[in-house]
Amino acid sequence: MSGVLKPGVVTGRDYQTLLKSCKDGRYALPAINVISSGTINAVLEAAAKNKSDVVIQLSNGGAEFYAGKGAPDSFQAKVLGAVSAAHHVHMMAKFYGVCVILHTDHANKKLIPWVESMLDHGEAYFKQYGTPLFSSHMLDLSEEPLEENISECARILKRMVKIDMSMEIELGVTGGEEDGVGSDEIDNAKLYTQPEDVLMAWDMLSPIGHFSLAASFGNVHGVYAPGNVKLRPEILLNSQKLVAEKRNLSSNPLDLVFHGGSGSDKSQITETLDYGVFKMNIDTDTQFAFAKPVGDYVRANDGAFRYQIDPNSGKPYKKEYDPRAWLRMGEKGMVDRLTEAFADLRSAGKSIAQ
């Protein structure tokens, strides 16, 4: 598709234009959890290299790490870390020439104050610039009763639409754990969202504003041995069909998100692209992609991580232990893994940034 949007963080109508391009083109964008300016830059480098748009997101733990683990107040670090990272993304996304959906990841009931505090900053940003700071926030109340989940999402969405934001919700539970949200001890039935629940969410939320949906179809955070996770992408298809039929809408009316994408079978990833999935989270794989080359570098330069000067030869190791050397190895590892993800999700070469 030819370029139709200016590069940078996309919000409001531009955000929905990008989503429509994904769904019409049967491709999706990888969503990467970042923890530092370096990981943000690696994601942008990979997106530019592959001529793809991308989703950059922060969990509460990632945001706190961005602010610094030595920050005097943990909650404020979660808020200010997210806000600081957002400003970095706004500036650098334009520089790299790609469109970025800027998002915050899983926020369960205890993290609603985190979301609301970020909205305080978002409203101030909107007042100054006419656009929100983030494209969207996620409210993950999947552990709560269905009615509470949707009604609380509706309450927050009413506030978000005033500053041109979208919301991501979750129905059903993604297994595993991510930054303190979730658990390995989950009734398997909860790993599969019921289409009737999706219809209920549509009826309550779509009149308020735009939302995307992480519907669970066996997804699990992390990477598990083959056979331990049984994905059922047909749940996504059935949900789309039910909402379209009951509300007289065109095909694939829902904007769907694939959580727990790390380690998933590539054929099942491809199948979801036909069912309205525009975004897939792959945090676990990108963490390993960053870590492995750093570990390889440390082993290859063992002396530099024990001595400033080699005790036998007198060789200075400054160039080897310089953080820019080994951190760059991690960034390159992320770029390589994301190049694979852009290909798997069929988004390579399809940036709509002009």
QUIVENUR-V252526 format. One record per pair of residues at least 12 apart in sequence whose C-alpha atoms are under 7 Angstrom apart, sorted by the first residue. I is the first residue (numbers start at 1). J is the second residue. D is the distance in whole Angstrom. If there is no record, write none. Layout:
I,J,D / I,J,D
This chain:
1,350,6 / 1,352,7 / 2,352,6 / 3,351,7 / 3,352,4 / 3,353,5 / 3,354,4 / 4,352,5 / 4,353,6 / 4,354,6 / 5,352,6 / 5,353,5 / 5,354,6 / 6,353,5 / 6,354,6 / 7,93,7 / 7,94,5 / 7,97,5 / 7,98,5 / 7,99,5 / 7,353,5 / 7,354,7 / 8,90,6 / 8,93,5 / 8,94,4 / 8,97,7 / 8,98,6 / 8,99,5 / 8,100,6 / 9,90,6 / 9,93,7 / 9,99,6 / 9,100,5 / 9,101,6 / 9,102,6 / 10,99,6 / 10,100,6 / 10,101,6 / 10,135,6 / 11,135,5 / 11,164,7 / 11,165,7 / 12,164,5 / 12,165,6 / 19,278,6 / 22,278,6 / 23,276,6 / 23,278,6 / 26,273,5 / 26,274,6 / 27,273,6 / 27,278,7 / 27,345,6 / 27,346,5 / 27,347,5 / 28,273,7 / 28,277,6 / 28,278,4 / 28,279,5 / 28,280,7 / 28,345,5 / 28,346,7 / 28,347,6 / 29,53,7 / 29,54,5 / 29,55,6 / 29,278,6 / 29,279,5 / 29,280,6 / 29,345,7 / 29,347,6 / 30,54,6 / 30,55,6 / 30,279,6 / 30,280,5 / 30,281,6 / 30,282,7 / 30,341,7 / 30,342,7 / 31,54,7 / 31,55,4 / 31,56,6 / 31,57,7 / 31,279,6 / 31,280,6 / 31,281,5 / 31,282,6 / 32,55,6 / 32,56,5 / 32,57,6 / 32,281,6 / 32,282,6 / 32,283,6 / 33,56,6 / 33,57,5 / 33,58,5 / 33,59,7 / 33,283,6 / 34,56,7 / 34,57,6 / 34,58,6 / 34,62,6 / 35,62,5 / 35,63,6 / 35,65,6 / 35,66,5 / 36,66,5 / 39,331,7 / 42,331,5 / 42,334,6 / 42,335,6 / 43,335,7 / 44,93,7 / 44,96,6 / 45,335,7 / 46,335,5 / 46,338,6 / 46,339,6 / 47,98,7 / 48,96,6 / 48,97,7 / 48,98,6 / 50,339,7 / 50,348,5 / 50,349,6 / 51,348,6 / 51,349,5 / 51,350,6 / 51,351,5 / 52,98,7 / 52,347,6 / 52,348,5 / 52,349,6 / 52,350,5 / 52,351,4 / 53,98,6 / 53,99,5 / 53,100,6 / 53,351,5 / 54,99,7 / 54,100,5 / 54,101,6 / 55,100,6 / 55,101,5 / 55,102,6 / 56,100,7 / 56,101,6 / 56,102,5 / 56,103,6 / 57,102,6 / 57,103,4 / 57,104,5 / 57,105,6 / 58,82,7 / 58,103,7 / 58,104,5 / 58,105,6 / 59,104,6 / 59,105,5 / 59,106,6 / 59,179,7 / 60,78,6 / 61,78,7 / 61,179,6 / 63,78,5 / 63,81,5 / 63,82,5 / 64,77,5 / 64,78,4 / 64,81,6 / 66,81,5 / 67,80,7 / 67,81,4 / 79,114,6 / 79,117,7 / 79,118,6 / 86,133,7 / 86,134,7 / 97,353,7 / 98,351,7 / 98,353,6 / 99,353,6 / 101,135,6 / 102,134,5 / 102,135,5 / 102,136,7 / 103,134,6 / 103,135,6 / 103,136,5 / 103,137,5 / 104,136,7 / 104,137,5 / 104,138,6 / 105,137,7 / 105,138,5 / 106,138,6 / 106,139,6 / 106,140,5 / 106,181,7 / 107,138,6 / 107,139,5 / 107,140,5 / 108,139,6 / 108,140,5 / 108,141,5 / 108,181,7 / 109,141,6 / 123,163,7 / 126,163,6 / 131,163,7 / 132,163,6 / 132,164,7 / 132,165,7 / 135,165,6 / 135,166,6 / 136,165,5 / 136,166,5 / 136,167,5 / 136,168,7 / 137,167,5 / 137,168,6 / 138,167,6 / 138,168,4 / 138,169,6 / 139,153,7 / 139,168,6 / 139,169,5 / 140,169,6 / 140,170,5 / 141,170,7 / 142,170,6 / 142,171,5 / 142,172,6 / 142,173,6 / 143,173,7 / 150,201,6 / 154,205,6 / 157,209,7 / 158,208,6 / 161,209,6 / 166,210,5 / 166,211,5 / 167,210,7 / 167,211,5 / 167,212,6 / 168,211,6 / 168,212,5 / 168,213,6 / 169,212,6 / 169,213,5 / 169,214,6 / 170,213,6 / 170,214,5 / 170,215,6 / 171,193,6 / 171,214,6 / 171,215,5 / 171,216,7 / 172,190,5 / 172,191,6 / 172,192,6 / 172,193,5 / 172,215,6 / 172,216,5 / 173,190,6 / 173,191,5 / 173,216,6 / 174,191,6 / 174,216,6 / 174,219,5 / 174,220,5 / 174,221,7 / 175,191,7 / 175,219,6 / 175,220,4 / 175,221,6 / 176,220,5 / 176,221,5 / 176,222,7 / 177,221,6 / 178,221,7 / 191,216,6 / 191,217,6 / 191,218,5 / 191,219,7 / 192,216,5 / 192,217,5 / 192,218,6 / 193,215,6 / 193,216,5 / 193,217,6 / 195,238,6 / 195,239,4 / 195,242,7 / 198,239,6 / 199,243,6 / 212,254,7 / 212,255,5 / 212,256,6 / 212,257,7 / 213,255,6 / 213,256,5 / 213,257,6 / 214,256,6 / 214,257,5 / 214,258,6 / 214,259,7 / 217,231,6 / 217,232,5 / 217,233,6 / 217,235,6 / 218,230,6 / 218,231,5 / 218,232,6 / 219,231,6 / 219,259,6 / 219,260,5 / 220,260,5 / 221,260,4 / 222,260,7 / 222,262,6 / 222,284,6 / 223,262,6 / 223,263,5 / 233,272,6 / 236,275,6 / 237,275,5 / 240,252,5 / 240,253,6 / 240,254,6 / 252,275,6 / 252,276,6 / 254,276,7 / 255,276,6 / 255,277,6 / 255,278,7 / 256,276,6 / 256,277,4 / 256,278,6 / 257,277,5 / 257,278,6 / 257,279,5 / 257,280,6 / 258,277,7 / 258,279,6 / 258,280,5 / 258,281,6 / 259,280,6 / 259,281,5 / 260,281,6 / 260,282,6 / 261,280,6 / 261,281,5 / 261,282,5 / 262,282,5 / 262,283,7 / 262,284,6 / 262,285,5 / 266,344,7 / 270,345,7 / 286,334,6 / 286,337,7 / 289,333,5 / 289,334,5 / 289,337,6 / 290,330,4 / 290,331,6 / 290,333,5 / 290,334,5 / 291,330,6 / 293,329,6 / 293,330,6 / 293,333,6 / 294,326,6 / 294,327,7 / 294,329,6 / 294,330,6 / 297,326,7 / 304,317,5 / 304,320,6 / 304,321,6 / 305,321,6
